[in-house]
Amino acid sequence: MEAYHKPDHATLQTLKDIANRLRISSIKATTAAGSGHPSSCCSMAEIMSVLFFHVMKYKPEDPRNPSNDRFVLSKGHAAPVLYAAWAEAGFLKENELLTLRKLDSILEGHPVPKQPFVDVATGSLGQGLGAACGMAYTGKYFDKASYRVYCVLGDGEVSEGSVWEAMAFASYYKLDNLVAILDINRLGQSEPTPLQHKMEVYKSRCEAFGWNAIVVDGHSVEELCKAFYPCKKKPLAVIAKTFKGHGILDISDKESWHGKPLSKDIAEKAIKNLENEIQSNKKLKPQYPVEDAPSVDICNITMDPPTYKCGDKIATRKAYGTALVKLGNANARVIAMDGDTKNSTFSELFKKSHPKRYIECFIAEQNMVSVAVGCATRNRTIAFASTFATFFSRAYDQIRMAAISESNINLCGSHCGVSIGEDGPSQMGLEDLAMFRAIPTATVFYPSDAVSTENAVRLAAQTKGICFIRTSRPENEVLYENNEHFQIGQAKVVLKNTNDEITLIGAGVTLHEALAAAKALQKEQINVRVIDPFTIKPLDAKTIRNNAIETGKNILTVEDHYYEGGIGEAVMAAVSDEPGIAVHRLAVSCVPRSGKPVELLKLFKIDKDAIVDTVKRILNRV
């Protein structure tokens, strides 16, 4: 253990006083709001006092300084005590705390990044530690800086599997700049937690995952001060035995007080008792950090243009890997991660070219997304994470929270649809478009050839929010010249005649099936127009509407995705304000099965022959 210098008596007393002031502020704020979690705040008051005013190094006036220590409140419902700490540090005014949960206040019920001192949104439990892992990995391996990352978790959320994914990740990568503080206050929302105060069990579990672990009295500032001086080479878990509502005699360690503000009379009594415990109003200033985080530029990202030949066959999943390498060549802050599918998603190409900027996350997709979010905080990296499209469904809550975090991360889902073939339905991404279309900050790319895939990767790196790139397993022809210009929300009309009778819209493998169908239909004197949407969100409604009007107001969408939430529904929404347009749809109608790709496309009627038959039926040419 590093040399530990016990704080003098005056400092210890001041830390105790600060803890009680944090309790008072939390009680006042939640009582004024008429909602909130004062009991959860009170159990961690000493933890916050010691962290913010004795351990952490940061500039209170500059919360997002890149050299500051990071703090993640994974138990986001205890937000009022976080706000109280920043008021104690001088960043917020005391009277601002009384605006908690009001419509015109930045102090929301759970932490969000509109607050300058918050990097990631929390509140959906079990995700903070994964984001903290991303921050710590960035600090140790990319920034090579001295800042540390602290994450407070509640004992209730430790039941989440994502917490243990993060624990395993941190241990594997020896993130000795990461500290997890477990606030073991015994009580969950509706009943006691599974382990209650079995502190040695928590300790054993953390140690089994490769962490240094220490059990402390979470209400002893002296024990807490000492706990944060660990030996190196491993992440540290400080397991703090606390009591929910500690400091409030009427509710301490009692059930049924989760998420309930104190009534005015109970609050006044509690505040008076706490004020009697405070010996002085002395303040403590945090120590400033060492300014050793490097300057980073992730703007104006460019990359070399594609180098393909029209007609050559290449899978868009491979083009993704090729593009990622180029992007990494262009900017040293481009990083990639994968969930042990890198030889299928082709992110392995990035690993071979830029091994120090590749993170293997193994089969832990929830944690992978959280790590990506953490890596991207404070604009330190441009993060790309990939796996099979279907496996992002496991991490959907992390993706949803990434949007609330205002995160800029890029996700690539390969092996979409029945066109992957024999592996069967468990491996087929058939819900992913619906998933990502529902994310408010998402841009959804669905490139149909190698050239458009490379452009999707470039544009994703330049775009704020959640970017999802859907790639396919089959090798398909290159359709576009290398100098073709692509924009988000701009579709491509890839086939057009003056007397077209219907507009076909496909993407990925179904765009190629639509082009093959158009060729077959032309032999029967039926001309059709074919559109490649490129981005499904935002969808180029203007191009689709205009071409539909020019082709008899008939549209046929064809997609390797379930009917619900896919391209067809996106197109229907886009043309809903134009009277008379009829949208016909072909999509996967039920849970599929194993088979050869050509067989499955035929079985679910999304192949060339099905398109030909459907067009004839719509046009009464049967």
Secondary structure in CASP SS format (residue, H / E / C, confidence):
PFRMAT SS
TARGET T0000
AUTHOR 0000-0000-0000
METHOD secondary structure of the structure
MODEL  1
M C 1.00
E C 1.00
A C 1.00
Y C 1.00
H C 1.00
K C 1.00
P C 1.00
D C 1.00
H H 1.00
A H 1.00
T H 1.00
L H 1.00
Q H 1.00
T H 1.00
L H 1.00
K H 1.00
D H 1.00
I H 1.00
A H 1.00
N H 1.00
R H 1.00
L H 1.00
R H 1.00
I H 1.00
S H 1.00
S H 1.00
I H 1.00
K H 1.00
A H 1.00
T H 1.00
T H 1.00
A H 1.00
A H 1.00
G C 1.00
S C 1.00
G C 1.00
H C 1.00
P H 1.00
S H 1.00
S H 1.00
C H 1.00
C H 1.00
S H 1.00
M C 1.00
A H 1.00
E H 1.00
I H 1.00
M H 1.00
S H 1.00
V H 1.00
L H 1.00
F H 1.00
F H 1.00
H H 1.00
V H 1.00
M C 1.00
K E 1.00
Y C 1.00
K C 1.00
P C 1.00
E C 1.00
D C 1.00
P C 1.00
R C 1.00
N C 1.00
P C 1.00
S C 1.00
N C 1.00
D C 1.00
R E 1.00
F E 1.00
V E 1.00
L E 1.00
S C 1.00
K C 1.00
G H 1.00
H H 1.00
A H 1.00
A H 1.00
P H 1.00
V H 1.00
L H 1.00
Y H 1.00
A H 1.00
A H 1.00
W H 1.00
A H 1.00
E H 1.00
A C 1.00
G C 1.00
F C 1.00
L C 1.00
K C 1.00
E H 1.00
N H 1.00
E H 1.00
L H 1.00
L H 1.00
T H 1.00
L C 1.00
R C 1.00
K C 1.00
L C 1.00
D C 1.00
S C 1.00
I C 1.00
L C 1.00
E C 1.00
G C 1.00
H C 1.00
P C 1.00
V C 1.00
P C 1.00
K C 1.00
Q C 1.00
P C 1.00
F C 1.00
V C 1.00
D C 1.00
V C 1.00
A C 1.00
T C 1.00
G C 1.00
S C 1.00
L C 1.00
G C 1.00
Q C 1.00
G H 1.00
L H 1.00
G H 1.00
A H 1.00
A H 1.00
C H 1.00
G H 1.00
M H 1.00
A H 1.00
Y H 1.00
T H 1.00
G H 1.00
K H 1.00
Y H 1.00
F H 1.00
D C 1.00
K C 1.00
A C 1.00
S C 1.00
Y C 1.00
R C 1.00
V E 1.00
Y E 1.00
C E 1.00
V E 1.00
L E 1.00
G E 1.00
D C 1.00
G C 1.00
E H 1.00
V H 1.00
S H 1.00
E C 1.00
G H 1.00
S H 1.00
V H 1.00
W H 1.00
E H 1.00
A H 1.00
M H 1.00
A H 1.00
F H 1.00
A H 1.00
S H 1.00
Y H 1.00
Y C 1.00
K C 1.00
L C 1.00
D C 1.00
N C 1.00
L E 1.00
V E 1.00
A E 1.00
I E 1.00
L E 1.00
D E 1.00
I E 1.00
N C 1.00
R C 1.00
L E 1.00
G C 1.00
Q C 1.00
S C 1.00
E C 1.00
P E 1.00
T C 1.00
P C 1.00
L C 1.00
Q C 1.00
H C 1.00
K C 1.00
M H 1.00
E H 1.00
V H 1.00
Y H 1.00
K H 1.00
S H 1.00
R H 1.00
C H 1.00
E H 1.00
A H 1.00
F C 1.00
G C 1.00
W C 1.00
N E 1.00
A E 1.00
I E 1.00
V E 1.00
V E 1.00
D E 1.00
G C 1.00
H C 1.00
S C 1.00
V H 1.00
E H 1.00
E H 1.00
L H 1.00
C H 1.00
K H 1.00
A H 1.00
F C 1.00
Y C 1.00
P C 1.00
C C 1.00
K C 1.00
K C 1.00
K C 1.00
P C 1.00
L E 1.00
A E 1.00
V E 1.00
I E 1.00
A E 1.00
K E 1.00
T C 1.00
F C 1.00
K C 1.00
G C 1.00
H C 1.00
G C 1.00
I C 1.00
L C 1.00
D C 1.00
I C 1.00
S C 1.00
D C 1.00
K C 1.00
E C 1.00
S C 1.00
W C 1.00
H C 1.00
G C 1.00
K C 1.00
P C 1.00
L C 1.00
S C 1.00
K H 1.00
D H 1.00
I H 1.00
A H 1.00
E H 1.00
K H 1.00
A H 1.00
I H 1.00
K H 1.00
N H 1.00
L H 1.00
E H 1.00
N H 1.00
E H 1.00
I C 1.00
Q C 1.00
S C 1.00
N C 1.00
K C 1.00
K C 1.00
L C 1.00
K C 1.00
P C 1.00
Q E 1.00
Y C 1.00
P C 1.00
V C 1.00
E C 1.00
D C 1.00
A C 1.00
P C 1.00
S C 1.00
V C 1.00
D C 1.00
I C 1.00
C C 1.00
N C 1.00
I C 1.00
T C 1.00
M C 1.00
D C 1.00
P C 1.00
P C 1.00
T C 1.00
Y C 1.00
K C 1.00
C C 1.00
G C 1.00
D C 1.00
K E 1.00
I E 1.00
A E 1.00
T H 1.00
R H 1.00
K H 1.00
A H 1.00
Y H 1.00
G H 1.00
T H 1.00
A H 1.00
L H 1.00
V H 1.00
K H 1.00
L H 1.00
G H 1.00
N H 1.00
A H 1.00
N C 1.00
A C 1.00
R C 1.00
V E 1.00
I E 1.00
A E 1.00
M E 1.00
D E 1.00
G C 1.00
D C 1.00
T C 1.00
K H 1.00
N H 1.00
S H 1.00
T H 1.00
F C 1.00
S C 1.00
E H 1.00
L H 1.00
F H 1.00
K H 1.00
K H 1.00
S H 1.00
H C 1.00
P H 1.00
K H 1.00
R H 1.00
Y E 1.00
I E 1.00
E E 1.00
C C 1.00
F C 1.00
I C 1.00
A C 1.00
E H 1.00
Q H 1.00
N H 1.00
M H 1.00
V H 1.00
S H 1.00
V H 1.00
A H 1.00
V H 1.00
G H 1.00
C H 1.00
A H 1.00
T H 1.00
R H 1.00
N H 1.00
R C 1.00
T C 1.00
I E 1.00
A E 1.00
F E 1.00
A E 1.00
S E 1.00
T E 1.00
F E 1.00
A H 1.00
T H 1.00
F H 1.00
F H 1.00
S H 1.00
R H 1.00
A H 1.00
Y H 1.00
D H 1.00
Q H 1.00
I H 1.00
R H 1.00
M H 1.00
A H 1.00
A H 1.00
I H 1.00
S C 1.00
E C 1.00
S C 1.00
N C 1.00
I E 1.00
N E 1.00
L E 1.00
C E 1.00
G E 1.00
S E 1.00
H C 1.00
C E 1.00
G C 1.00
V H 1.00
S H 1.00
I H 1.00
G C 1.00
E C 1.00
D C 1.00
G C 1.00
P H 1.00
S H 1.00
Q H 1.00
M C 1.00
G E 1.00
L C 1.00
E C 1.00
D H 1.00
L H 1.00
A H 1.00
M H 1.00
F H 1.00
R H 1.00
A C 1.00
I C 1.00
P C 1.00
T C 1.00
A E 1.00
T E 1.00
V E 1.00
F E 1.00
Y C 1.00
P C 1.00
S C 1.00
D C 1.00
A H 1.00
V H 1.00
S H 1.00
T H 1.00
E H 1.00
N H 1.00
A H 1.00
V H 1.00
R H 1.00
L H 1.00
A H 1.00
A H 1.00
Q H 1.00
T C 1.00
K C 1.00
G C 1.00
I E 1.00
C E 1.00
F E 1.00
I E 1.00
R E 1.00
T C 1.00
S C 1.00
R C 1.00
P C 1.00
E E 1.00
N E 1.00
E E 1.00
V C 1.00
L C 1.00
Y C 1.00
E C 1.00
N C 1.00
N C 1.00
E C 1.00
H C 1.00
F C 1.00
Q C 1.00
I C 1.00
G C 1.00
Q C 1.00
A C 1.00
K E 1.00
V E 1.00
V E 1.00
L E 1.00
K C 1.00
N C 1.00
T C 1.00
N C 1.00
D C 1.00
E C 1.00
I C 1.00
T E 1.00
L E 1.00
I E 1.00
G E 1.00
A C 1.00
G C 1.00
V H 1.00
T H 1.00
L H 1.00
H H 1.00
E H 1.00
A H 1.00
L H 1.00
A H 1.00
A H 1.00
A H 1.00
K H 1.00
A H 1.00
L H 1.00
Q H 1.00
K C 1.00
E C 1.00
Q C 1.00
I C 1.00
N C 1.00
V C 1.00
R E 1.00
V E 1.00
I E 1.00
D E 1.00
P C 1.00
F C 1.00
T E 1.00
I E 1.00
K E 1.00
P C 1.00
L C 1.00
D C 1.00
A H 1.00
K H 1.00
T H 1.00
I H 1.00
R H 1.00
N H 1.00
N H 1.00
A H 1.00
I H 1.00
E H 1.00
T C 1.00
G C 1.00
K C 1.00
N E 1.00
I E 1.00
L E 1.00
T E 1.00
V E 1.00
E E 1.00
D E 1.00
H E 1.00
Y E 1.00
Y C 1.00
E C 1.00
G C 1.00
G C 1.00
I H 1.00
G H 1.00
E H 1.00
A H 1.00
V H 1.00
M H 1.00
A H 1.00
A H 1.00
V C 1.00
S C 1.00
D C 1.00
E C 1.00
P C 1.00
G C 1.00
I C 1.00
A E 1.00
V E 1.00
H E 1.00
R E 1.00
L E 1.00
A E 1.00
V E 1.00
S C 1.00
C C 1.00
V C 1.00
P C 1.00
R C 1.00
S C 1.00
G C 1.00
K C 1.00
P H 1.00
V H 1.00
E H 1.00
L H 1.00
L H 1.00
K H 1.00
L H 1.00
F C 1.00
K C 1.00
I C 1.00
D C 1.00
K H 1.00
D H 1.00
A H 1.00
I H 1.00
V H 1.00
D H 1.00
T H 1.00
V H 1.00
K H 1.00
R H 1.00
I H 1.00
L C 1.00
N C 1.00
R C 1.00
V C 1.00
END
